[in-house]
Structure formats: C-alpha cells, structure tokens
Amino acid sequence: MIAQTITVDEAGRITLPETILRALRLQPKLEVVIELVEGGAVIKPKHPKTPITERIAAMNLPVAHWKQMEHEIEAGRLE
C-alpha cells in the first residue's frame, strides 16, 4: 500500500505524487473516476468501455446468431 500526504491548493486542486501516478498507470490527459466512499474518496483510471460491436465480434458467433444478438441488444439485455 502506498500512502502520502498532499496539500489541496487554493484552487481546490491536488497534484498526485509521481509514485501514485506510476502505481495507477495514469498518463497525462487520461480520465479518472473519483468515487466518494465512507470516510474518503477512491481515485481510479477510467477504462474506456469496449463498444458493443467489438464485444459481439469477439464472441466469434456464427452469422445465424447475429439476428438474435440484435434482438437482445434492442431489448436492453446486453449493453
């Protein structure tokens, strides 16, 4: 576990130490998610969601199943 004390600046910002950035594999311009939890906050990288078409294609389904998959998506059972 890595723990460090940092200071909030006058604008309400914090600068994450390099050790934390490396541990989280955060790069400049990468979006993060800040989640409020009891007693504090959790900061984690925001992983881009794979588009549904790529997820379906990765399933390697026979073409006959694509119509059924389309119905499942339209019904909201797949995201």
N, C-alpha and C positions, 0 to 999 in steps of 0.2 A: 504494500500500500504506500502511495506517495501522498504526503500532506505538506502543504506550505501555507503560510500566512501571507496574504497580499492585501493591498490597500485599494479601496474604491476612490477614484479621483473625483475632482469637483464636478465633472460632467456625469457622474454616476457609472463610469466605466471601470472595468477591471482588465488588467493585462495578465494573461495566463503565462506562467513561467515556462521556459523552453522545455524543462523536464516533463511538465504536464502535456504540452503540445505534442512532444515526441511520443509519450506514452499513449495518447489518444489518437495518434497518427493524424493530427489536424494540420492542414495546409492552409496558406492564405486563401481567402475567398470561399473556403468551404463552409457550408451552413452547418450550424449545430442546433440541437434541441435542448432547451433548458426546461427542466421539469421541476416544479415545486413539490417537495415532499415534506412530511412532518419533520420539522427541525432543520430544514435547509433546502438545497437545490441540487439537482443532478444535471451535469452537462455532458452530452454525448454527441458524437457525429451524427448528422442526418444522412442516412443512406438513401440514395435515390431508389425509388420504387421501380422495379422492373416492369415495363409496360406489359399489359395482359397478353398482347400478341406474342411477345418474346417468351413469356411463361408457357403459353399454349404450344408454341413451336418447339420448345424444349421438351415437351412431353412425348414427341415423336409419335403422335397418334395417326392411325390410318385416316385417309381422307374421309371415309364414311362417318367418322365421329365428329367432324367439324360442324355439321348442322346441329347435332346435339349440344356441342360446346357453345354454339351461338345462342341456343335457347337458354342454356344455363346462365350465360352472361346477361342476356336480356331480362331474365327473371331475377337477377340480382344475387344469384347463389355463388357466383365467382366474382372476385374483384381484381 
